[in-house]
C-alpha cells in the first residue's frame, strides 16, 4: 500500500476525525496546555507517514508563529525524484520526493522550502493563466495596429495619402477614424490597386514587426517579475522560519543542494543560485532574528496546535486553520447542539 493510500485509509477512520476535532476544546480540563500539545503531536506521529508528519509540524509551527493560521494550508508530496517544490492553486504547496530526500534530517532546510512556497502564496505571486496570456497577446496586436495607423496618419502629406491611409486602416481592421469608407476604386484603375496593395503589405509587415517587439518585451517583463518574486519568496522564507524558531541557515543549506543543479549558474525564470546565495547571506547578516524569535514564541505560546485532515482533493494533507477543520463542530460551538 502506498504511503498516500495508507494515509487516506487512516484519515477515513472516524476515530481519527473525532480525536482531531478542536483539541483545545475537547481535551480534558485538567490537562495542561503542554500535555495537550504533546498528546496531539504524539497522535499525529502515530497516524501520519513520516514526511507528512514532519511537514504538518513545520506548517503548524510556521503558520502559528507568523499569524498565518487564519487559512487552511494544503501540502502534497509528489513521487517523482525532482529537486523542486512549487506553490499552486489556493494555498497548496507541492514538494517532490527528490528535495525531501536530499534534505532528509534537516527540518530547518525543509522548513525553508515550505516557507518559500508559503511566501509565494501570501505575496500573491501567481503565474499568468493561459487565458490571461492570450488576452495580453490580443492586446499587443491591437496596440500594434493602432500604432501603425498613427504612423500612417502622421506621415500623410496630402489628400491622396489620407485616402490611401484610410484604405490601410480598413485592410488592417483598425479602429482609427478617418477616410475608412474610401475604396481603392476611388483612386481609379489598376495602378491605384497596385499602390494600395503594396502599401497594405508594407503596413502589415510593420504591424508584425511591432507585435514581435512587444511580445519580446512582454516575455522579458515576465522573466524579470518571476526573478523578483524568487528573491521576495527567499526573503519571506527567511523571516517566516526565523520567527518559527528554525535556523535561518537552513535556507543556505537548501541552496547548497540547488547549486549542484545543471542550470544553477544561469538566470532562468529563477535568478542564478549564486545570486540567491549572496542575497540570503546579506539578509541573514542584517536581520534581527532575536526579535523575530521572541515574537514567534509569543504567538506559539498563545495558540494551540493546528489540526489536520485529508484534503477533499484526496491527494493532499490539509493543515486546518485555527478554527479547525470540522464545520459541524464550529456550528455546535457557536450556536449549541
Ligand atoms: Zn519560488
Boltz pocket constraint, residues with backbone or C-beta under 6 A from the ligand:
constraints:
  - pocket:
      binder: B
      contacts: [[A, 116], [A, 120], [A, 229], [A, 230], [A, 233]]
      max_distance: 6.0
